[in-house]
Amino acid sequence: MFLMQRNSEKLVEVLSLTDPFNPNHEQIVGRFHAGEEMQDAESFAKDDMKFPSGEVLPKCWLDPQYKQHSLIAMEG
């Protein structure tokens, strides 16, 4: 899976597929996908990532309380 870092617009290869989907993980482990040599793995802030298409990550990937926040928004 590839995501894009917002500020640099560089592609990041996600190495642990559980990180993006788990809202309790604030970081993902990945490596920049650039150049001819394999880059070293590093941690990236999940809230600084987006899909390569430019779409933001779903709230259920970022906010562990997204269901409660959705209910509050619907009630208010």
N, C-alpha and C positions, 0 to 999 in steps of 0.2 A: 504494500500500500504506500502511496505517495501523498504527502501533504506539502503545502507551500508555506514558508515562513513569511508572515505579513510584511515586515519591514524590509527584508532583503529581496523578496520575491524569488528565493532559491528553493528548489525542490528538496524535500527531505524524505528519504526512504525510512519508513517506520519499521523498526526491527522487532518490536514486541507488539503484536496486534491486540493484546488485552489493554494496553495503555490508552489508546484513543477512546475506546468504548466504555471504560470505567470512569464514571464521574468523580470518583474519589482520588483518582490519580491526576495530579496537577501538571505532571511532566510526562513527556513521551521520550523513549529512547530511540534514537535514529542517527542517520548520518546524511550529510549533504550529498546530493547526487550531482556531482560536477567534476569535470576533468576526466582524465583517463585512469587515474589511480583511485583505488578504493579509499574513501575517507574514513577517519576514525569515528567510532560511535561516540555520541555525546547526548546530554539531556537537553530537551527543548521545552519551554513553557507551552502548555497546550493552548492557553488563551492567546498565544501569539501565532497560532496556525490557522490555515484555511485550506479549503480544497483547491487543487490546481485550477479549477474552473472559476475561482474567485468567491465561491459561496462560503459562508461562515459555517463552522462546525455546529451540529445540532445542540440545543441546550441540554438535552439528556446526556450528552457526552461531557458536559462541562460543569453542570450544577447538580450536586447530589440531592438537593431539595427541589428539583424542578417540578415534581408533581404537586407539592405543597404550594409553590409559587404560582402554578397554573390555577389551582383551586381558588386561591386568594384573589387573583386577577379576575376570575369569572364571577366571584361573589361581589366584588367591589364595583 
